[in-house]
Amino acid sequence: MSDPYLTESETLLRKTIRDFVDRELAPNASSYDLNEEFPSTIIKKLSELGFFGLTIDTNYGGTAGSTTQLAILTEELARGCASTAVIFASHLSLCTKYIDLFGSDGQKRSYLPGLINASTIGAFALSEPDAGSDAVAIKTTVSDIDNGFLINGTKHFITNGREAGIIIVIATRDTNLGSKGMESFIIEVPASGLTITPQKGKMGIRASSTCELHFNNVFVPFDNRIGKPGAGFEMTMRILDIGRILIAAQSVGIAQMALESSINYSKTRTAFGSAISDFQAIQTMLANMATEVEAARLLTYRSASLLDAQLPFETTASMAKLFASKVAVESADKALQIHGGAGYFAPNIAERLYRDAKVTQIYEGTSEIQRIIIARKLLED
Ligand SMILES: Cc1cc2nc3c(=O)[nH]c(=O)nc-3n(C[C@H](O)[C@H](O)[C@H](O)COP(=O)(O)OP(=O)(O)OC[C@H]3O[C@@H](n4cnc5c(N)ncnc54)[C@H](O)[C@@H]3O)c2cc1C
């Protein structure tokens, strides 16, 4: 029987991707994590299945589809391997989508096909050492020269930085102009003057790379500015609004696996002569997790379907990210508790989920920033 709140094609997509994840991704997730290994084989297979073209214009090789489908896909990937989900989401929703929504015809023709078949990996570089939540405080500058621009400055915490062939970079023309001074560019990698350094010691999502980018007079051709001068802030905020739906979906996937692994373990682990699943304390944790995961999933799908219906979705997307990321962190915590001491040692799924969950409350707008966005909407006249 199909799920009444999903269409037939969405139900089929979930089944297809879940089978793939169970067969090919989940069994290798622990090794990708321990070795900090980019899952190239998986990325190639996802591109062969057409998933990197989801929601992207069919005129440029995309496969169209809905944000709800994208959320389902991201959730299922995260259920098997959170690192793969963030690699996928950063590539598609922050880089490919940026060009799809705001790029010129020439930019779309030049860059979308390679991003859709994943022969080129995409990244998005906004954050800087002195500008995270306060994105308008960026100090990376752009200046004009003949036929183009020069970029100078430092970005950090950039997902996919090690593998990227294309990076969307946000720079300012003049820090005194605030949001109105921000512009967006497509940088092809390698680029003369651009140094990319992987940042070590990351707590979770270790199979994805996170890098510092140093720009020293990096030349960008005139044709590689996205949109009009001064439009960078607005375009970037729009991309982050959409991206939050996928972080919510990633959170749901992590929480779902925390629940499933806890159910399985609690049925096989015995204490005091019975399975620990017989104890009411364990059952309470499982029941709470299942209820919260389902609520987080519904809020996530709702934000996706609002966007698909071209209705205001931004506040709901913030609520979905805020709530689902909390559920991911709390579910991973409960999963580790249910796994007891075994869950405290790698390679154990509860240990990995616990480390992977936390970042969902930090990137693409921290939980504090989501509350500010939601409250601002509630209080507006
Ligand atoms: C693994 C990882 C991958 C990432 N990938 C990318 C990427 O691909 N591209 C990219 O551009 N960035 C990326 N980021 C950066 C991420 O988006 C930022 O870390 C995030 O926006 C928070 O910024 P910050 O770390 O500078 O924290 P800060 O902004 O310094 O915040 C520190 C604390 O202060 C709180 N705070 C800040 N302002 C307020 C306020 N007004 N009211 C209340 N509390 C406030 C925050 O909520 C937080 O708790 C990544 C980060 C991580 C950890």
The ligand as an ORCA input file, in Angstrom:
! r2SCAN-3c Opt
* xyz 0 1
  C      31.098     20.654      8.478
  C      30.730     22.021      7.999
  C      30.498     22.228      6.640
  C      30.176     23.509      6.173
  N      30.010     23.705      4.822
  C      29.873     24.979      4.359
  C      29.854     25.235      2.943
  O      29.881     24.320      2.103
  N      29.812     26.534      2.520
  C      29.751     27.582      3.392
  O      29.720     28.724      2.945
  N      29.761     27.362      4.738
  C      29.817     26.095      5.238
  N      29.851     25.865      6.593
  C      29.809     27.009      7.513
  C      28.491     27.113      8.279
  O      27.456     27.530      7.450
  C      28.755     28.049      9.472
  O      29.587     27.329     10.379
  C      27.473     28.496     10.140
  O      26.762     29.389      9.336
  C      27.755     29.175     11.505
  O      28.727     30.154     11.388
  P      29.979     30.160     12.387
  O      30.540     28.797     12.438
  O      30.873     31.259     11.980
  O      29.355     30.463     13.795
  P      29.047     31.916     14.394
  O      28.268     32.711     13.437
  O      30.318     32.495     14.930
  O      28.111     31.544     15.628
  C      28.616     31.087     16.881
  C      27.413     30.922     17.815
  O      26.773     32.197     17.996
  C      25.407     32.086     17.661
  N      24.930     33.339     17.070
  C      25.497     34.054     16.061
  N      24.757     35.135     15.804
  C      23.692     35.112     16.644
  C      22.564     35.940     16.874
  N      22.342     37.053     16.138
  N      21.694     35.615     17.857
  C      21.876     34.482     18.589
  N      22.938     33.649     18.432
  C      23.812     33.952     17.471
  C      25.331     30.940     16.652
  O      24.030     30.399     16.570
  C      26.348     29.985     17.262
  O      25.740     29.283     18.309
  C      30.093     24.580      7.088
  C      30.296     24.342      8.453
  C      30.604     23.102      8.907
  C      30.823     22.901     10.379
*
